[in-house]
Amino acid sequence: MNRLVLALGVCLLAGLGIAADRTAPPPGAEAYLIEPHDGAKVRNPVTVKFGLKGAGIAPAGVKFDNTGHHHLLVDTEVSQVQLDAPMPATDKLLHFGKGQSETTLTLPPGRHTLQLVFADYLHQSFDPPLVSKKITITVE
C-alpha cells in the first residue's frame, strides 16, 4: 500500500512538473551504452543495452541512496531536456522506471543518436547530470 501511495505521489509530481531538490550522483558513477556500439550499422529490431557503474538501479518511486533508473534519449540533445524537473515520457525520451537495463527499438532507416540519462526516483536528473556518451547508429 505504501508503494502505491508513493507511486501516485511521484506521478502527481511529474504531472505537475514540480521539481524537488536534485541530488548529486554517487562519486565515480558512470552511465554508458553497452550495445549497439558507436557507428554501428544495425537492422530492426535494435537491441539497446544500458550500462551503469558506481550506482545501483531501483524502480521509479522507490528512494534508495545511490540508485536511480535509466532514460534513453533517441535523436534528442540533452540540452533539449529540462533536467531540473521530472522528465516527461515522450517518443524521444523513453523511461525505464521499472529498472530495466535493455530495450528493443524499431527505428526508421537512417542515422539515429542514442544517449542515456540516469535519473533519481522522481525521474529527475542528478546534479550534475549523469549521462552517457552519445552514440550514432545507422539503421539499414
C-alpha positions as CSV (number, residue, x, y, z in Angstrom):
1,M,0.0,0.0,0.0
2,N,2.9,2.4,0.8
3,R,4.4,1.8,-2.6
4,L,1.1,2.6,-4.3
5,V,0.8,5.9,-2.4
6,L,4.4,6.7,-3.2
7,A,4.0,5.8,-6.9
8,L,0.8,8.0,-7.1
9,G,2.7,10.9,-5.4
10,V,5.6,10.5,-8.0
11,C,3.1,10.6,-10.8
12,L,1.4,13.7,-9.4
13,L,4.7,15.5,-9.0
14,A,5.7,14.5,-12.6
15,G,2.3,15.6,-13.9
16,L,2.5,19.0,-12.2
17,G,6.1,19.5,-13.2
18,I,7.1,20.3,-9.7
19,A,10.9,20.0,-9.2
20,A,12.4,18.7,-5.9
21,D,16.0,19.4,-4.9
22,R,18.3,17.4,-7.1
23,T,20.9,15.3,-5.5
24,A,24.5,14.6,-6.6
25,P,25.2,11.3,-8.3
26,P,27.3,8.8,-6.5
27,P,31.0,9.6,-6.8
28,G,32.5,7.9,-9.8
29,A,29.2,6.8,-11.2
30,E,29.0,6.3,-14.9
31,A,26.2,5.5,-17.4
32,Y,27.1,4.1,-20.7
33,L,25.7,2.2,-23.7
34,I,26.9,-1.4,-24.0
35,E,25.2,-2.2,-27.3
36,P,25.0,-1.0,-30.0
37,H,28.4,0.5,-30.4
38,D,29.0,4.0,-31.7
39,G,29.0,3.9,-35.6
40,A,27.2,0.5,-35.7
41,K,25.1,-0.4,-38.7
42,V,22.1,-2.3,-37.4
43,R,18.8,-3.8,-38.5
44,N,15.4,-3.7,-36.8
45,P,14.6,-4.5,-34.2
46,V,17.5,-2.7,-32.5
47,T,18.5,-4.1,-29.1
48,V,19.9,-1.4,-26.8
49,K,21.7,-2.5,-23.6
50,F,22.4,0.0,-20.8
51,G,25.4,0.0,-18.6
52,L,26.0,1.5,-15.2
53,K,28.9,1.5,-12.8
54,G,29.2,3.1,-9.3
55,A,25.5,3.2,-8.7
56,G,22.5,0.9,-8.3
57,I,19.2,0.5,-10.2
58,A,15.9,0.9,-8.4
59,P,12.4,1.4,-9.8
60,A,11.0,4.9,-10.1
61,G,9.2,5.9,-7.0
62,V,11.5,3.9,-4.7
63,K,14.0,6.0,-2.9
64,F,17.3,4.3,-2.0
65,D,20.6,6.1,-1.7
66,N,22.9,6.0,-4.7
67,T,20.2,4.5,-7.0
68,G,18.1,5.5,-10.0
69,H,16.8,4.4,-13.3
70,H,17.6,4.9,-17.0
71,H,16.1,7.2,-19.5
72,L,17.0,6.9,-23.2
73,L,17.2,9.9,-25.5
74,V,16.5,9.0,-29.1
75,D,17.5,11.6,-31.7
76,T,17.4,14.3,-28.9
77,E,20.0,16.6,-27.4
78,V,20.4,16.6,-23.6
79,S,20.2,20.4,-23.9
80,Q,16.6,20.0,-25.0
81,V,15.6,18.2,-21.8
82,Q,14.6,20.1,-18.7
83,L,16.9,18.3,-16.2
84,D,15.8,20.2,-13.1
85,A,12.2,18.8,-13.2
86,P,10.7,15.3,-13.7
87,M,11.4,14.3,-17.3
88,P,8.3,13.7,-19.3
89,A,7.9,10.4,-21.2
90,T,7.8,11.0,-25.0
91,D,8.7,9.1,-28.2
92,K,12.2,10.7,-28.0
93,L,12.6,10.4,-24.2
94,L,12.0,6.8,-23.1
95,H,11.6,5.9,-19.4
96,F,12.8,2.6,-17.9
97,G,11.2,3.2,-14.4
98,K,10.9,-0.5,-13.6
99,G,14.7,-0.7,-13.5
100,Q,15.1,-2.2,-17.0
101,S,18.7,-2.4,-18.4
102,E,17.8,-3.0,-22.0
103,T,15.1,-2.4,-24.6
104,T,14.3,-3.2,-28.2
105,L,13.5,-0.3,-30.6
106,T,12.1,-0.2,-34.1
107,L,13.6,2.8,-35.8
108,P,13.2,4.1,-39.4
109,P,16.1,3.5,-41.7
110,G,18.8,6.1,-41.5
111,R,21.1,7.7,-38.9
112,H,20.0,8.0,-35.2
113,T,21.6,9.1,-32.0
114,L,21.2,7.4,-28.6
115,Q,22.2,8.7,-25.2
116,L,21.3,7.7,-21.6
117,V,20.3,10.0,-18.8
118,F,20.3,8.3,-15.4
119,A,17.7,9.8,-13.0
120,D,16.5,9.5,-9.5
121,Y,13.3,8.0,-8.1
122,L,11.4,11.2,-9.2
123,H,12.5,11.0,-12.9
124,Q,14.8,13.9,-12.2
125,S,18.4,14.1,-13.4
126,F,21.1,14.1,-10.8
127,D,23.1,17.3,-10.4
128,P,25.4,17.3,-12.2
129,P,23.6,15.1,-14.8
130,L,24.7,11.5,-15.1
131,V,24.7,11.0,-18.9
132,S,26.3,8.6,-21.2
133,K,28.4,9.4,-24.3
134,K,26.0,10.0,-27.2
135,I,26.4,7.4,-30.0
136,T,25.3,7.4,-33.6
137,I,23.9,4.3,-35.3
138,T,22.7,3.7,-38.8
139,V,19.6,1.5,-39.3
140,E,19.7,-0.3,-42.6
